[in-house]
Amino acid sequence: SDPTPNTGSRIVVTFGARHVNSWAGSIVSTQGSTLTLSITPSPKSIVGKFRTYVAIDAGTMQHTPRNTSTDMYVLFNAWCQDDTVFFPEDAGRSEYVLADYGIIYQGAVGAISGRGWMYGQYERGVLDACISILDASHMPISDRGNVIKMVRMGSAMLNAQDDSGVLVGNWSDDYSLGTDPTMWTGSVKILLQYASTKVSVPFGQCWVFAGCFNT
């Protein structure tokens, strides 16, 4: 609501030899009146959805109006060596970052079972739902570049208790006022429902919390 340079929420990217901060801008190509630009965010930048504007200095500064189609999402980057979450192995990134389906193991020693789970991180609306959960947490915007603080806040926001978070826990065997936790097969419906209603979704247990948290 109030972007400022000192919180990392307002960034000026220049397209020339001089860079004013750790974000890099470059001119990719020109064709007639069309200019194609490239923006590389800093590995230390906060994550979330940025509005983008083009500003032109023609004696007086002019910039384009608000356009939601040019919003830019900045995420932690497991491929970037300078990012805290860098993962050096292709196989690990494929499983832990790219795969949208996996197995969640549950149970006790000697009685472990596996349950399939659709993480659905590529489904329409899911990324915005995850960002809306961060917004609902009211964590300081400048903390969104700190993966440890983000993980802790994400964990807290998965539970309805204290934070009015995503899921209501229920271990009573009475699920008449919501969905039996064993009926969930993925994160998408849960996250989209919470994002659209701002009401905690009933009900979850350990593997449901874990699946949604991973998404």
JODAHU-V663734 format. One record per residue. RES is the residue in three letters. SS is DSSP state (helix for helix, strand for strand, loop for the rest). PHI is phi as a letter, one per 40 degrees, with the letter a starting at -180 (none if undefined). Layout:
res	ss	phi
RES	SS	PHI
RES	SS	PHI
//
This chain:
res	ss	phi
SER	loop	none
ASP	loop	a
PRO	loop	c
THR	loop	b
PRO	helix	c
ASN	helix	c
THR	helix	c
GLY	loop	g
SER	loop	c
ARG	loop	b
ILE	loop	b
VAL	loop	b
VAL	loop	b
THR	loop	b
PHE	loop	b
GLY	loop	a
ALA	loop	c
ARG	loop	b
HIS	loop	b
VAL	loop	c
ASN	loop	a
SER	loop	c
TRP	loop	c
ALA	strand	b
GLY	strand	b
SER	strand	a
ILE	strand	c
VAL	strand	c
SER	strand	a
THR	strand	b
GLN	strand	a
GLY	loop	g
SER	loop	c
THR	strand	c
LEU	strand	b
THR	strand	b
LEU	strand	b
SER	strand	b
ILE	strand	b
THR	strand	b
PRO	loop	c
SER	loop	c
PRO	loop	c
LYS	loop	c
SER	loop	c
ILE	loop	c
VAL	loop	b
GLY	strand	i
LYS	strand	b
PHE	strand	b
ARG	loop	c
THR	loop	b
TYR	loop	b
VAL	loop	b
ALA	strand	b
ILE	strand	b
ASP	strand	c
ALA	loop	b
GLY	loop	g
THR	loop	b
MET	strand	c
GLN	strand	b
HIS	strand	b
THR	loop	c
PRO	loop	c
ARG	loop	c
ASN	loop	a
THR	helix	c
SER	helix	c
THR	helix	b
ASP	loop	d
MET	strand	b
TYR	strand	c
VAL	strand	b
LEU	loop	b
PHE	loop	c
ASN	loop	b
ALA	loop	c
TRP	loop	c
CYS	loop	c
GLN	loop	c
ASP	loop	c
ASP	loop	c
THR	loop	d
VAL	loop	c
PHE	loop	d
PHE	loop	b
PRO	loop	c
GLU	loop	b
ASP	helix	c
ALA	helix	c
GLY	helix	c
ARG	helix	c
SER	helix	c
GLU	helix	c
TYR	helix	c
VAL	helix	b
LEU	helix	c
ALA	loop	c
ASP	loop	b
TYR	strand	a
GLY	strand	a
ILE	strand	b
ILE	strand	b
TYR	strand	c
GLN	strand	a
GLY	strand	h
ALA	strand	b
VAL	loop	d
GLY	loop	g
ALA	strand	a
ILE	strand	b
SER	strand	b
GLY	strand	b
ARG	strand	b
GLY	strand	c
TRP	strand	a
MET	strand	c
TYR	loop	c
GLY	loop	g
GLN	loop	c
TYR	loop	c
GLU	loop	c
ARG	loop	d
GLY	loop	g
VAL	helix	c
LEU	helix	c
ASP	helix	c
ALA	helix	c
CYS	helix	c
ILE	helix	c
SER	helix	c
ILE	helix	c
LEU	helix	c
ASP	helix	c
ALA	helix	c
SER	helix	c
HIS	loop	f
MET	loop	c
PRO	loop	d
ILE	helix	d
SER	helix	c
ASP	helix	c
ARG	helix	c
GLY	helix	c
ASN	loop	b
VAL	helix	c
ILE	helix	c
LYS	helix	c
MET	helix	c
VAL	helix	c
ARG	helix	c
MET	helix	c
GLY	helix	c
SER	helix	c
ALA	helix	c
MET	helix	c
LEU	loop	c
ASN	strand	b
ALA	helix	c
GLN	helix	c
ASP	helix	g
ASP	helix	b
SER	loop	f
GLY	loop	c
VAL	loop	c
LEU	strand	b
VAL	strand	c
GLY	strand	c
ASN	loop	a
TRP	loop	b
SER	loop	c
ASP	loop	g
ASP	loop	b
TYR	loop	b
SER	loop	c
LEU	loop	c
GLY	loop	a
THR	loop	b
ASP	loop	d
PRO	helix	d
THR	helix	c
MET	helix	c
TRP	loop	c
THR	loop	b
GLY	strand	a
SER	loop	c
VAL	helix	d
LYS	helix	c
ILE	helix	c
LEU	helix	c
LEU	helix	c
GLN	helix	c
TYR	helix	c
ALA	helix	c
SER	helix	c
THR	helix	b
LYS	loop	g
VAL	loop	b
SER	loop	d
VAL	strand	c
PRO	strand	c
PHE	strand	b
GLY	strand	b
GLN	loop	b
CYS	helix	d
TRP	helix	c
VAL	helix	c
PHE	helix	d
ALA	helix	c
GLY	helix	c
CYS	helix	c
PHE	helix	c
ASN	helix	c
THR	loop	d
//
